Amino acid sequence: MKTIAFITRVHPKRPGMLEVCIDSVKAQTSDDYIHILHKDDKTKNGYGMFLANQSLAKVSSINARYVMALDDDDMLIDPNFVKTFKEIVNKDNPEIVFFKGNIIDRGIYQNRILG
């Protein structure tokens, strides 16, 4: 079982953003994660926030201790995110972890783990 699973909702009209998101996950210095790409049914325009959040319920078989929604227009800016996250959760063993991110012109960037 991996420490964290990133679930990325794939919007059909932003393949460039998806590539940046995937690259940011692949750049992690620890491989203790899984990255699940989830396309919202057959829409060509994407969904609003409410329906997009409901679509995450369709993702099954997540073999990880923690799950983080990482939309395709977001990215991990710290290549040590998974390594740091693992150190914190292994030390404190929290049931829920909240993340603080920076919102700038390209989306939300995870920059801090709050345990």
Stockholm file with secondary structure:
# STOCKHOLM 1.0

chainA/1-115         MKTIAFITRVHPKRPGMLEVCIDSVKAQTSDDYIHILHKDDKTKNGYGMFLANQSLAKVSSINARYVMALDDDDMLIDPNFVKTFKEIVNKDNPEIVFFKGNIIDRGIYQNRILG
#=GR chainA/1-115 SS CEEEEEEEEECTTCHHHHHHHHHHHHTCSCCCEEEEEEECTTCSSCCCHHHHHHHGGGCCCCCEEEEEECCTTCEECCTTHHHHHHHHHHHHCCSCCEEEEEEETTEEEEEEEEC
#=GC SS_cons         CEEEEEEEEECTTCHHHHHHHHHHHHTCSCCCEEEEEEECTTCSSCCCHHHHHHHGGGCCCCCEEEEEECCTTCEECCTTHHHHHHHHHHHHCCSCCEEEEEEETTEEEEEEEEC
//
